[in-house]
Amino acid sequence: MTAARIVVAGSLNADLTIYCDRLPLPGETLHGHGFAVNPGGKSANQAVAAARLGGDVTLLGAVGQDPNGDMLVASTGGAGVDVSHVRRVTEPTGVAVISVEDSGENSIIISAGANGTLSPAAMVPALFTGAGVVCLCLEVPLDTVQAAAQAGHDTGATVLLNLSPYAPVPDALALLTDVLLVNAHEGSQFLGGFQLPVSDSPAIAWHDVLEEFARHGLSQVLLTLGAHGSVVLDSTNFAEPVVRIAPTKVDAVDTTGAGDAFTGAVAARLAAGDTLAEAARYASVAAALAATKRGTQAAYPSVAQVAAQL
């Protein structure tokens, strides 16, 4: 079966990454042992991840008229993403300042820059025609995200919303969302502080969470649980509404962008016709492989690499 087209609408950032023994405490200065400027941004990362895994991907976004913008257009386009709808604006390209400690954990601060100029008017409905999946995050203005979700919904696409970085979501956006992808902390925030089971709890412990999301209008939710894998909550699957996805064990070098690799892989497999649980299993492998190398987009695996691990 031919995979449906994927439209990713959102952010492109230059990642300014410094590597260190451990993350600094508040007010503390540490010596680092490496620095790199790499292409990033959640949406650009997700688009590249999906394209490397066989997806037919179009990216909608904005970058500055500066070297960082040149780098991002070249990197995403070079991965096979259609970047003809990435606008060049007078605002500087967005940046992310990232610290990565030797364990692979990271801390990130982003400055929106050109991403903040991406407006609802740029979400032209015709750009979504024929899309099977619309992939969104919250690194661009919320009204733009909602406009993209509406355009995707109107064309019959599956709207996949990665609720990161966390922000309260209007009811209208939640109702337009077919699949919500969150980590445990974001999921609890979305549910107003609802207490989630501990991460290694069996499937039966997650049924109350499934019902709580359903009360918020969300029938399909994918909760990532870090080293404990993920859990699929699918009210549309009467036979198996809760599925635990085992983690893929690797020696992590840099977890920056691994979540985006996961999201992009989910989008690619949903576009190919997989169920949400099948897509999550595949994405677990893709994200784990991404964490075995430094950087984001350059670390993302190919179809062959994921197949070998599977």
Buried (B, 14 or more C-beta within 10 A) or exposed (E): EEBBBBBBBBBBBBBBBBBBEEBEEEEEEBEEEEEBEBBBBBBBBBBBBBBBBBBBBBBBBBBBEBEBBBBBBEBBBEBBBBBEBBBBBEBBBBBBBBBBBEEBBBEBEBBBBBBBBBBBEBBEEEBBBBBBBBBBBBBBBBEBBBBBBBBBBEBEBBBBBBBBEBEEBEEEBBEBBBBBBBBBEBBBBBBEEBEBBEBEBEBEBBEEBBEBBBEBBBBBBBBBBEEBBBBBBBBEBEEEBBBBBEBBEBEBBBBBBBBBBBBBBBBBBBBBEBBBBBBBBBBBBBBBBBBBBBBBBBBBBEEEBBEEBE
